[in-house]
Amino acid sequence: MELSHLDQEGKAMMVDVSQKELTARSATARAVLKMKPATLDLILAGNIKKGDVFACARIAGIMAAKRTPELIPLCHPVPLTGVSVELAAHSPDRVEIIATVKCTYRTGAEMEALCAASVAALTIYDMCKAVDRGMEISSVYLLKKDGGASGDYEREEKEPTE
């Protein structure tokens, strides 16, 4: 298999997508944050001193999707048409983050969805680290993608939340 981000001499390059057709695309990614049950209780009660954890994480995820090419080398700036970041508490000790990104462009939205889910999880960690430095971010992966030349993808095996 040939890697598209390497030239014939093996040097890194940004892929030229100028000849690709504009197509509707979407991607959904997932991240899970495991914490102490007491930490989840504080989040749900609104008792984290830094503020509304889920609201802040949602905004951070949306902002991360929009800034993906500044974070990931060789990533194209994709004009996003929609970003959603959903957070769900799963007792006793987990938060699940599902980020979905949409665009109509020449290249996909997978990295934007993965960045959104990852940064939302990092934001929860940041907001709650004073009470729980042992939190663990895990299971960051692409759930599905639609559109583009490579076609659709859906992950077959999904980790249970609990």
Secondary structure, DSSP 8 states (H G I E B T S, - for coil): ---TTB-TTS-B-----TTS--EEEEEEEEEEEE--HHHHHHHHHT--TT--HHHHHHHHHHHHHHTHHHHSTT-----EEEEEEEEEEETTTEEEEEEEEEEEESS--HHHHHHHHHHHHHHHHHHHTTT-TT-EEEEEEEEEEE-STT--EE-S------
